[in-house]
Amino acid sequence: MVNDTLNSEENRDHGRTPEVYENHPKGPKIIGPLTDGIKLIGRVLICCSLWIVGQMLAEDENANMPRSLQNGWYQSFETGALHQFETDMDSAGGFGVSRFLARASIGYRKDFLNSTSLSFGYAHTSYQFNASTGPWAPEPWGGVHTMSLSAPIRRSLGSDWMLLAIPSIRTISEDNADLGQSMVGGIITGISYQVRPGLSIGPGFGVLTQLEDSVNVFPIVLVDWAMSEKFKLQTGRGFGASQGPGLVLTYALSDSWNLMIGGRMERFRLRLNSNGRVPNGVGQDRKASVSVGAQYAMGKLGFITLYTGI
């Protein structure tokens, strides 16, 4: 760690903590299994892609057959912006964050409990550090790029149980950093039980690799609760390229429009470039975010989502 005082002092800064670490290459006994795991996840994503292509070809052969608007092929696009106003740091100065996110998905839904999709997400995060002196001068990093590829899978296990699995790989890197040293991967999975019509709940967990750190294992709760005809509370995948599950409350404004509000905790580590204060090191950011959005359903064409938040 470049400056051990960063952890103790910055943990008090409004729930958001940037940190900087030196580059400590792990030995082959640690890096090897992680690399193999990421390659395995990549193979799973490739298999899902080939399966989707096969389903698309089969769908084309039966293009004239009627199908339900709720089932069959669907696609979606989400985009939005998040902003954190400048936060004072106890040590000196402050920092703000602006983030643009987008995600495009294509998938096939047999029914509500059985679907497979492929999603690509991108996010650009701009940090504005305002510190002329102290541990944050000069700024530890600038713009950060996040690219992710995931394959959410839902499968029914009998009439009342459902399995969810989301394998993913992603790169998180500063401008001009080495993408080959920025890749992480993992899976979020769980099972849920339909307690009654309109309410499903169950346990799950996530296993995600981290740059220059141990594997992150964390519990989650899968929730799908139709509170009324208009309101629904669900475990959400996160907008755009955001990481980790959160909770999303949806209000059905009409047959075509939904309004949403969601929140989540995030922690990610990024690869720094070779030109900064810690060449090829690792930065870390932890935060809590809240987003509001609107979603428009376009029938067989899928849906589009716009959102903003802090």
Secondary structure, DSSP 8 states (H G I E B T S, - for coil): ---THHHHHHTTSTT-EEEEE------HHHHHHHHHHHHHHHHHHHHHHHHHHHHHHHHHHTTTS---SSSEEEEEEEEEEEEEEEEE-SSS-EEEEEEEEEEEEEEEEEETTEEEEEEEEEEEEEEEEE-SSSTT-S-S--EEEEEEEE--EEEEETTTEEEEEEEEEEEEEETT--GGGSEEEEEEEEEEEEEETTEEEEEEEEEEEETTEEEEEEEEEEEEEE-SSSEEEEEE--STT--S-EEEEEEE-SSSEEEEEEEEEEEEEEE--TTSSSTT-EEEEEEEEEEEEEEEE-GGG-EEEEEEE-
